[in-house]
Amino acid sequence: MTPSLPLDLLATLRNRFQQNSQRHPTLIWADVESRLQSNPQKLSILQAMEDSGGEPDVVDFDEASQTYLFFDCAAESPIGRRGLCYDREGLESRKENQPANTAIDMANSMGVSILTEEDYRYLKQLGEFDKKTSSWIMTPKAIRKLGGALFCDRRYDHVFVYHNGAQSYYAARGFRASLAV
């Protein structure tokens, strides 16, 4: 990261924090900023979330771990993380038209976690997301072992959890990430 990037990112995050105060009504930006400034590695990860279209924002503070939780809060699944199979096994099972990457591999390389179903349902309380796209979510091992993977979207003012083969990919399906700082 160049020296100006952390300042630019902090300004972006501060503006988003202020414009979306309903996501974190009890949190104070100065506390969040102090934590971010003392964690340059986490700032780099947030920059990767931002660069891929995630629009990360603080959504909670976990008292037990004393960490701020950031989720991708872009209206639609992050554009820089779409068109991916769920995982490497799914990608390798495709005989033709393999995408360039997988959701799990990309999340691991970025240093983030893919939202769980519980995370996604929590996100629903903070706004309307994925009205035109969908997002892979962490899939239970029992489902994945049988070849499936789960994704969510919002339709008819409701969050739906669906299944697909892990090898499938669509231009409008990506993944949303979380990061604890």
NUMARBA-191467 format. One record per atom (N, C-alpha, C): residue number from 1; atom name; z, y, x. Coordinates in steps of 0.1 Angstrom, whole numbers. Atoms other than C-alpha are relative to their C-alpha. Layout:
<sites>
[site NUM "CA" [Z Y X]]
...
</sites>
This chain:
<sites>
[site 1 "N" [0 -12 8]]
[site 1 "CA" [0 0 0]]
[site 1 "C" [0 12 9]]
[site 2 "N" [0 -12 -8]]
[site 2 "CA" [-8 34 14]]
[site 2 "C" [11 9 -4]]
[site 3 "N" [-12 -8 3]]
[site 3 "CA" [20 60 15]]
[site 3 "C" [-1 7 -13]]
[site 4 "N" [1 -7 12]]
[site 4 "CA" [7 79 -15]]
[site 4 "C" [0 -9 -13]]
[site 5 "N" [1 9 11]]
[site 5 "CA" [3 49 -37]]
[site 5 "C" [14 -2 -7]]
[site 6 "N" [-13 2 7]]
[site 6 "CA" [41 43 -43]]
[site 6 "C" [3 12 -9]]
[site 7 "N" [-3 -12 7]]
[site 7 "CA" [44 79 -54]]
[site 7 "C" [-8 1 -13]]
[site 8 "N" [9 0 12]]
[site 8 "CA" [14 77 -77]]
[site 8 "C" [4 -10 -10]]
[site 9 "N" [-5 11 9]]
[site 9 "CA" [27 44 -91]]
[site 9 "C" [13 5 -7]]
[site 10 "N" [-12 -5 6]]
[site 10 "CA" [61 59 -97]]
[site 10 "C" [-2 10 -11]]
[site 11 "N" [4 -10 10]]
[site 11 "CA" [46 88 -115]]
[site 11 "C" [-6 -6 -12]]
[site 12 "N" [6 7 12]]
[site 12 "CA" [26 65 -137]]
[site 12 "C" [10 -7 -8]]
[site 13 "N" [-11 8 7]]
[site 13 "CA" [56 43 -145]]
[site 13 "C" [9 10 -7]]
[site 14 "N" [-8 -10 6]]
[site 14 "CA" [77 74 -152]]
[site 14 "C" [-6 5 -13]]
[site 15 "N" [7 -5 12]]
[site 15 "CA" [51 88 -176]]
[site 15 "C" [0 -10 -11]]
[site 16 "N" [0 10 10]]
[site 16 "CA" [48 55 -194]]
[site 16 "C" [14 -2 -6]]
[site 17 "N" [-14 2 5]]
[site 17 "CA" [86 51 -196]]
[site 17 "C" [3 11 -10]]
[site 18 "N" [-3 -12 9]]
[site 18 "CA" [89 86 -211]]
[site 18 "C" [-8 -1 -13]]
[site 19 "N" [8 0 12]]
[site 19 "CA" [60 81 -235]]
[site 19 "C" [3 -11 -10]]
[site 20 "N" [-3 12 8]]
[site 20 "CA" [73 48 -248]]
[site 20 "C" [15 -3 0]]
[site 21 "N" [-15 1 -1]]
[site 21 "CA" [110 54 -250]]
[site 21 "C" [5 -10 -10]]
[site 22 "N" [-4 10 10]]
[site 22 "CA" [112 31 -281]]
[site 22 "C" [1 -14 6]]
[site 23 "N" [0 13 -6]]
[site 23 "CA" [107 1 -257]]
[site 23 "C" [14 -2 8]]
[site 24 "N" [-12 0 -8]]
[site 24 "CA" [139 10 -238]]
[site 24 "C" [10 11 -3]]
[site 25 "N" [-8 -12 4]]
[site 25 "CA" [161 34 -257]]
[site 25 "C" [13 3 7]]
[site 26 "N" [-13 -2 -7]]
[site 26 "CA" [193 28 -237]]
[site 26 "C" [-1 1 15]]
[site 27 "N" [1 -1 -15]]
[site 27 "CA" [178 29 -202]]
[site 27 "C" [-3 14 5]]
[site 28 "N" [1 -13 -6]]
[site 28 "CA" [177 59 -179]]
[site 28 "C" [-10 -2 11]]
[site 29 "N" [11 1 -10]]
[site 29 "CA" [146 65 -158]]
[site 29 "C" [6 1 15]]
[site 30 "N" [-5 -2 -14]]
[site 30 "CA" [166 77 -127]]
[site 30 "C" [6 -13 5]]
[site 31 "N" [-5 13 -4]]
[site 31 "CA" [183 43 -126]]
[site 31 "C" [-11 -10 4]]
[site 32 "N" [12 9 -2]]
[site 32 "CA" [150 24 -129]]
[site 32 "C" [-7 4 13]]
[site 33 "N" [7 -5 -12]]
[site 33 "CA" [134 46 -102]]
[site 33 "C" [8 -3 13]]
[site 34 "N" [-8 3 -12]]
[site 34 "CA" [163 42 -78]]
[site 34 "C" [-2 -15 4]]
[site 35 "N" [1 14 -3]]
[site 35 "CA" [160 4 -81]]
[site 35 "C" [-14 -3 5]]
[site 36 "N" [13 2 -5]]
[site 36 "CA" [122 6 -76]]
[site 36 "C" [-2 4 14]]
[site 37 "N" [1 -5 -14]]
[site 37 "CA" [125 27 -45]]
[site 37 "C" [7 -8 10]]
[site 38 "N" [-7 9 -9]]
[site 38 "CA" [149 2 -30]]
[site 38 "C" [-7 -13 1]]
[site 39 "N" [7 12 0]]
[site 39 "CA" [124 -26 -36]]
[site 39 "C" [-15 1 2]]
[site 40 "N" [15 -3 -2]]
[site 40 "CA" [90 -18 -20]]
[site 40 "C" [-9 -12 -3]]
[site 41 "N" [9 11 3]]
[site 41 "CA" [78 -54 -24]]
[site 41 "C" [-2 -1 -15]]
[site 42 "N" [2 0 15]]
[site 42 "CA" [84 -52 -62]]
[site 42 "C" [-9 11 -4]]
[site 43 "N" [9 -11 3]]
[site 43 "CA" [66 -19 -62]]
[site 43 "C" [-15 -5 2]]
[site 44 "N" [13 6 -3]]
[site 44 "CA" [36 -37 -46]]
[site 44 "C" [-5 -9 -11]]
[site 45 "N" [3 9 10]]
[site 45 "CA" [37 -63 -73]]
[site 45 "C" [-3 8 -13]]
[site 46 "N" [3 -9 12]]
[site 46 "CA" [39 -36 -101]]
[site 46 "C" [-14 7 2]]
[site 47 "N" [13 -6 -2]]
[site 47 "CA" [9 -20 -84]]
[site 47 "C" [-11 -10 -3]]
[site 48 "N" [9 11 3]]
[site 48 "CA" [-10 -53 -87]]
[site 48 "C" [-1 -2 -15]]
[site 49 "N" [0 1 15]]
[site 49 "CA" [0 -55 -124]]
[site 49 "C" [-8 12 -5]]
[site 50 "N" [7 -12 5]]
[site 50 "CA" [-13 -19 -129]]
[site 50 "C" [-14 -1 3]]
[site 51 "N" [14 0 -4]]
[site 51 "CA" [-45 -24 -109]]
[site 51 "C" [-8 -10 -8]]
[site 52 "N" [7 10 8]]
[site 52 "CA" [-54 -54 -131]]
[site 52 "C" [0 3 -15]]
[site 53 "N" [0 -4 14]]
[site 53 "CA" [-49 -35 -163]]
[site 53 "C" [12 -3 -8]]
[site 54 "N" [-11 4 8]]
[site 54 "CA" [-15 -46 -173]]
[site 54 "C" [9 11 -6]]
[site 55 "N" [-9 -11 5]]
[site 55 "CA" [2 -12 -178]]
[site 55 "C" [14 -4 -1]]
[site 56 "N" [-13 5 1]]
[site 56 "CA" [36 -25 -169]]
[site 56 "C" [10 11 -4]]
[site 57 "N" [-11 -9 5]]
[site 57 "CA" [67 -9 -185]]
[site 57 "C" [13 -8 0]]
[site 58 "N" [-13 6 1]]
[site 58 "CA" [104 -16 -185]]
[site 58 "C" [2 -3 -15]]
[site 59 "N" [-2 5 14]]
[site 59 "CA" [113 -36 -216]]
[site 59 "C" [15 -4 -2]]
[site 60 "N" [-13 4 2]]
[site 60 "CA" [149 -46 -209]]
[site 60 "C" [8 1 13]]
[site 61 "N" [-9 1 -12]]
[site 61 "CA" [179 -47 -185]]
[site 61 "C" [8 -12 -3]]
[site 62 "N" [-7 12 1]]
[site 62 "CA" [194 -81 -180]]
[site 62 "C" [14 2 7]]
[site 63 "N" [-14 -2 -5]]
[site 63 "CA" [232 -77 -176]]
[site 63 "C" [4 -11 10]]
[site 64 "N" [-5 12 -8]]
[site 64 "CA" [237 -112 -162]]
[site 64 "C" [-6 1 15]]
[site 65 "N" [7 -1 -13]]
[site 65 "CA" [212 -107 -133]]
[site 65 "C" [0 14 6]]
[site 66 "N" [1 -15 -4]]
[site 66 "CA" [215 -69 -131]]
[site 66 "C" [-14 4 4]]
[site 67 "N" [14 -4 -4]]
[site 67 "CA" [177 -66 -131]]
[site 67 "C" [-7 6 -12]]
[site 68 "N" [9 -6 10]]
[site 68 "CA" [152 -45 -150]]
[site 68 "C" [-12 -9 -2]]
[site 69 "N" [11 9 3]]
[site 69 "CA" [125 -65 -167]]
[site 69 "C" [-12 8 -4]]
[site 70 "N" [13 -7 3]]
[site 70 "CA" [89 -52 -167]]
[site 70 "C" [-9 -11 -6]]
[site 71 "N" [11 8 6]]
[site 71 "CA" [62 -67 -190]]
[site 71 "C" [-13 8 0]]
[site 72 "N" [13 -7 2]]
[site 72 "CA" [25 -59 -192]]
[site 72 "C" [1 5 -14]]
[site 73 "N" [0 -6 13]]
[site 73 "CA" [23 -35 -221]]
[site 73 "C" [-13 6 -4]]
[site 74 "N" [13 -5 4]]
[site 74 "CA" [-14 -28 -223]]
[site 74 "C" [-3 -5 -14]]
[site 75 "N" [3 4 14]]
[site 75 "CA" [-27 -29 -259]]
[site 75 "C" [-6 -14 -1]]
[site 76 "N" [7 13 0]]
[site 76 "CA" [-49 -59 -251]]
[site 76 "C" [3 -7 13]]
[site 77 "N" [-3 8 -11]]
[site 77 "CA" [-46 -87 -226]]
[site 77 "C" [-7 7 12]]
[site 78 "N" [5 -8 -11]]
[site 78 "CA" [-51 -71 -191]]
[site 78 "C" [-14 -4 4]]
[site 79 "N" [14 3 -3]]
[site 79 "CA" [-88 -68 -184]]
[site 79 "C" [-3 -6 13]]
[site 80 "N" [2 6 -13]]
[site 80 "CA" [-85 -77 -148]]
[site 80 "C" [5 -14 2]]
[site 81 "N" [-6 13 0]]
[site 81 "CA" [-69 -110 -157]]
[site 81 "C" [-5 -9 -12]]
[site 82 "N" [6 8 12]]
[site 82 "CA" [-93 -124 -184]]
[site 82 "C" [-10 -10 6]]
[site 83 "N" [11 9 -3]]
[site 83 "CA" [-118 -152 -184]]
[site 83 "C" [5 -11 10]]
[site 84 "N" [-7 10 -9]]
[site 84 "CA" [-94 -177 -167]]
[site 84 "C" [3 -13 -7]]
[site 85 "N" [-6 13 5]]
[site 85 "CA" [-86 -214 -172]]
[site 85 "C" [15 2 1]]
[site 86 "N" [-15 -1 0]]
[site 86 "CA" [-49 -220 -177]]
[site 86 "C" [5 -3 15]]
[site 87 "N" [-5 4 -14]]
[site 87 "CA" [-43 -238 -143]]
[site 87 "C" [-10 -7 8]]
[site 88 "N" [9 6 -10]]
[site 88 "CA" [-59 -254 -113]]
[site 88 "C" [-6 -14 -5]]
[site 89 "N" [5 13 5]]
[site 89 "CA" [-61 -289 -129]]
[site 89 "C" [-10 2 -11]]
[site 90 "N" [9 -3 11]]
[site 90 "CA" [-78 -274 -160]]
[site 90 "C" [-13 5 6]]
[site 91 "N" [12 -5 -7]]
[site 91 "CA" [-103 -255 -137]]
[site 91 "C" [-8 -11 6]]
[site 92 "N" [7 11 -7]]
[site 92 "CA" [-111 -286 -117]]
[site 92 "C" [-6 -10 -9]]
[site 93 "N" [5 10 10]]
[site 93 "CA" [-117 -307 -148]]
[site 93 "C" [-13 5 -6]]
[site 94 "N" [13 -5 6]]
[site 94 "CA" [-146 -284 -158]]
[site 94 "C" [-11 -5 9]]
[site 95 "N" [11 5 -8]]
[site 95 "CA" [-179 -299 -147]]
[site 95 "C" [-10 12 2]]
[site 96 "N" [9 -11 -1]]
[site 96 "CA" [-199 -267 -153]]
[site 96 "C" [7 13 -4]]
[site 97 "N" [-4 -14 4]]
[site 97 "CA" [-194 -229 -156]]
[site 97 "C" [15 2 3]]
[site 98 "N" [-14 -2 -4]]
[site 98 "CA" [-161 -228 -137]]
[site 98 "C" [3 15 1]]
[site 99 "N" [-3 -14 -3]]
[site 99 "CA" [-144 -194 -138]]
[site 99 "C" [5 2 14]]
[site 100 "N" [-4 -2 -14]]
[site 100 "CA" [-133 -178 -106]]
[site 100 "C" [14 -3 3]]
[site 101 "N" [-14 1 -3]]
[site 101 "CA" [-96 -183 -110]]
[site 101 "C" [7 -6 -12]]
[site 102 "N" [-8 5 11]]
[site 102 "CA" [-68 -196 -132]]
[site 102 "C" [12 10 -2]]
[site 103 "N" [-12 -9 4]]
[site 103 "CA" [-39 -178 -150]]
[site 103 "C" [12 -3 9]]
[site 104 "N" [-11 4 -8]]
[site 104 "CA" [-13 -198 -131]]
[site 104 "C" [-2 4 15]]
[site 105 "N" [3 -3 -14]]
[site 105 "CA" [-29 -193 -97]]
[site 105 "C" [1 15 2]]
[site 106 "N" [0 -14 -2]]
[site 106 "CA" [-34 -156 -102]]
[site 106 "C" [14 6 -2]]
[site 107 "N" [-13 -4 1]]
[site 107 "CA" [1 -151 -114]]
[site 107 "C" [8 -3 12]]
[site 108 "N" [-7 3 -12]]
[site 108 "CA" [15 -169 -84]]
[site 108 "C" [-4 9 12]]
[site 109 "N" [5 -8 -11]]
[site 109 "CA" [-7 -149 -60]]
[site 109 "C" [5 15 -2]]
[site 110 "N" [-5 -14 2]]
[site 110 "CA" [5 -116 -76]]
[site 110 "C" [15 0 1]]
[site 111 "N" [-15 0 -1]]
[site 111 "CA" [42 -127 -75]]
[site 111 "C" [7 3 -13]]
[site 112 "N" [-5 -2 14]]
[site 112 "CA" [47 -125 -113]]
[site 112 "C" [2 -13 -7]]
[site 113 "N" [-1 12 9]]
[site 113 "CA" [56 -149 -141]]
[site 113 "C" [-8 3 -12]]
[site 114 "N" [8 -2 12]]
[site 114 "CA" [34 -155 -171]]
[site 114 "C" [11 0 -11]]
[site 115 "N" [-10 -1 11]]
[site 115 "CA" [52 -146 -204]]
[site 115 "C" [2 -14 -6]]
[site 116 "N" [-3 12 8]]
[site 116 "CA" [69 -175 -222]]
[site 116 "C" [-3 4 -15]]
[site 117 "N" [1 -3 14]]
[site 117 "CA" [66 -178 -260]]
[site 117 "C" [11 9 -4]]
[site 118 "N" [-11 -9 4]]
[site 118 "CA" [100 -162 -263]]
[site 118 "C" [-2 14 5]]
[site 119 "N" [4 -13 -6]]
[site 119 "CA" [89 -133 -240]]
[site 119 "C" [-10 7 -9]]
[site 120 "N" [11 -6 8]]
[site 120 "CA" [58 -128 -261]]
[site 120 "C" [5 4 -14]]
[site 121 "N" [-5 -4 13]]
[site 121 "CA" [77 -127 -294]]
[site 121 "C" [9 12 2]]
[site 122 "N" [-8 -12 -3]]
[site 122 "CA" [101 -102 -278]]
[site 122 "C" [-9 12 1]]
[site 123 "N" [9 -11 -2]]
[site 123 "CA" [71 -81 -268]]
[site 123 "C" [-5 5 -14]]
[site 124 "N" [4 -4 14]]
[site 124 "CA" [60 -81 -305]]
[site 124 "C" [9 10 -6]]
[site 125 "N" [-10 -9 5]]
[site 125 "CA" [91 -62 -313]]
[site 125 "C" [-2 14 5]]
[site 126 "N" [2 -13 -7]]
[site 126 "CA" [80 -34 -290]]
[site 126 "C" [-13 7 -3]]
[site 127 "N" [13 -6 3]]
[site 127 "CA" [45 -27 -303]]
[site 127 "C" [-9 -11 -5]]
[site 128 "N" [10 9 4]]
[site 128 "CA" [13 -42 -314]]
[site 128 "C" [-10 -3 11]]
[site 129 "N" [7 4 -11]]
[site 129 "CA" [-4 -61 -287]]
[site 129 "C" [-10 -12 -3]]
[site 130 "N" [9 11 1]]
[site 130 "CA" [-34 -85 -284]]
[site 130 "C" [-6 -1 -15]]
[site 131 "N" [6 0 14]]
[site 131 "CA" [-50 -75 -318]]
[site 131 "C" [-15 -4 1]]
[site 132 "N" [14 4 -2]]
[site 132 "CA" [-85 -82 -303]]
[site 132 "C" [-1 -11 11]]
[site 133 "N" [0 10 -11]]
[site 133 "CA" [-76 -105 -273]]
[site 133 "C" [11 -10 -2]]
[site 134 "N" [-11 10 0]]
[site 134 "CA" [-53 -134 -266]]
[site 134 "C" [5 -1 14]]
[site 135 "N" [-6 1 -13]]
[site 135 "CA" [-30 -142 -237]]
[site 135 "C" [6 -14 1]]
[site 136 "N" [-6 12 -4]]
[site 136 "CA" [-21 -175 -221]]
[site 136 "C" [15 2 1]]
[site 137 "N" [-15 -1 -2]]
[site 137 "CA" [17 -182 -222]]
[site 137 "C" [4 -13 8]]
[site 138 "N" [-4 12 -6]]
[site 138 "CA" [37 -207 -202]]
[site 138 "C" [1 -12 -9]]
[site 139 "N" [1 11 9]]
[site 139 "CA" [31 -241 -216]]
[site 139 "C" [10 -11 4]]
[site 140 "N" [-9 11 -3]]
[site 140 "CA" [57 -269 -219]]
[site 140 "C" [-7 -11 7]]
[site 141 "N" [6 11 -7]]
[site 141 "CA" [51 -297 -195]]
[site 141 "C" [-5 -12 -8]]
[site 142 "N" [5 11 9]]
[site 142 "CA" [48 -323 -223]]
[site 142 "C" [-14 3 -6]]
[site 143 "N" [13 -4 5]]
[site 143 "CA" [19 -303 -238]]
[site 143 "C" [-11 0 11]]
[site 144 "N" [9 -1 -11]]
[site 144 "CA" [3 -297 -204]]
[site 144 "C" [-4 -13 5]]
[site 145 "N" [3 14 -4]]
[site 145 "CA" [5 -334 -195]]
[site 145 "C" [-10 -6 -8]]
[site 146 "N" [10 6 9]]
[site 146 "CA" [-16 -342 -225]]
[site 146 "C" [-14 8 0]]
[site 147 "N" [13 -8 -2]]
[site 147 "CA" [-43 -316 -214]]
[site 147 "C" [0 13 -7]]
[site 148 "N" [0 -12 8]]
[site 148 "CA" [-33 -287 -236]]
[site 148 "C" [7 12 7]]
[site 149 "N" [-6 -13 -5]]
[site 149 "CA" [-22 -251 -229]]
[site 149 "C" [2 9 -12]]
[site 150 "N" [-3 -8 11]]
[site 150 "CA" [-8 -225 -252]]
[site 150 "C" [-4 15 3]]
[site 151 "N" [3 -14 -1]]
[site 151 "CA" [-18 -189 -259]]
[site 151 "C" [5 7 -13]]
[site 152 "N" [-5 -8 12]]
[site 152 "CA" [-7 -161 -283]]
[site 152 "C" [-10 11 -3]]
[site 153 "N" [7 -13 3]]
[site 153 "CA" [-23 -132 -301]]
[site 153 "C" [7 5 -13]]
[site 154 "N" [-6 -6 12]]
[site 154 "CA" [-14 -109 -330]]
[site 154 "C" [-12 2 -10]]
[site 155 "N" [10 -1 11]]
[site 155 "CA" [-34 -112 -362]]
[site 155 "C" [8 1 -13]]
[site 156 "N" [-7 -1 14]]
[site 156 "CA" [-24 -102 -398]]
[site 156 "C" [15 4 2]]
[site 157 "N" [-14 -5 -2]]
[site 157 "CA" [7 -84 -384]]
[site 157 "C" [10 -11 3]]
[site 158 "N" [-8 11 -3]]
[site 158 "CA" [20 -117 -371]]
[site 158 "C" [-4 -6 14]]
[site 159 "N" [3 7 -12]]
[site 159 "CA" [22 -134 -337]]
[site 159 "C" [-3 -15 -2]]
[site 160 "N" [4 14 1]]
[site 160 "CA" [4 -167 -336]]
[site 160 "C" [0 -7 14]]
[site 161 "N" [0 9 -12]]
[site 161 "CA" [9 -195 -310]]
[site 161 "C" [-11 -10 -3]]
[site 162 "N" [11 9 2]]
[site 162 "CA" [-22 -216 -306]]
[site 162 "C" [-1 -10 12]]
[site 163 "N" [2 10 -11]]
[site 163 "CA" [-33 -245 -284]]
[site 163 "C" [-15 0 3]]
[site 164 "N" [14 2 -5]]
[site 164 "CA" [-65 -251 -264]]
[site 164 "C" [1 -9 12]]
[site 165 "N" [0 8 -12]]
[site 165 "CA" [-76 -274 -236]]
[site 165 "C" [3 10 12]]
[site 166 "N" [-3 -9 -11]]
[site 166 "CA" [-63 -260 -203]]
[site 166 "C" [-12 4 8]]
[site 167 "N" [12 -2 -7]]
[site 167 "CA" [-98 -261 -190]]
[site 167 "C" [-9 11 -7]]
[site 168 "N" [8 -10 7]]
[site 168 "CA" [-111 -236 -216]]
[site 168 "C" [3 14 6]]
[site 169 "N" [-2 -14 -4]]
[site 169 "CA" [-116 -199 -209]]
[site 169 "C" [-9 8 -9]]
[site 170 "N" [7 -9 9]]
[site 170 "CA" [-128 -170 -229]]
[site 170 "C" [1 14 6]]
[site 171 "N" [0 -13 -6]]
[site 171 "CA" [-138 -135 -219]]
[site 171 "C" [11 9 -6]]
[site 172 "N" [-11 -8 7]]
[site 172 "CA" [-111 -121 -243]]
[site 172 "C" [14 -6 2]]
[site 173 "N" [-14 6 -2]]
[site 173 "CA" [-82 -143 -231]]
[site 173 "C" [4 1 15]]
[site 174 "N" [-6 -2 -14]]
[site 174 "CA" [-61 -134 -201]]
[site 174 "C" [14 -5 0]]
[site 175 "N" [-14 3 0]]
[site 175 "CA" [-24 -135 -194]]
[site 175 "C" [8 13 2]]
[site 176 "N" [-9 -11 -1]]
[site 176 "CA" [5 -111 -196]]
[site 176 "C" [11 -4 10]]
[site 177 "N" [-9 4 -10]]
[site 177 "CA" [30 -110 -168]]
[site 177 "C" [14 7 -2]]
[site 178 "N" [-13 -7 -1]]
[site 178 "CA" [67 -102 -163]]
[site 178 "C" [5 0 14]]
[site 179 "N" [-5 -1 -13]]
[site 179 "CA" [86 -91 -133]]
[site 179 "C" [14 6 -1]]
[site 180 "N" [-14 -5 -1]]
[site 180 "CA" [124 -87 -127]]
[site 180 "C" [2 8 13]]
[site 181 "N" [-3 -8 -12]]
[site 181 "CA" [134 -59 -104]]
[site 181 "C" [15 4 0]]
</sites>
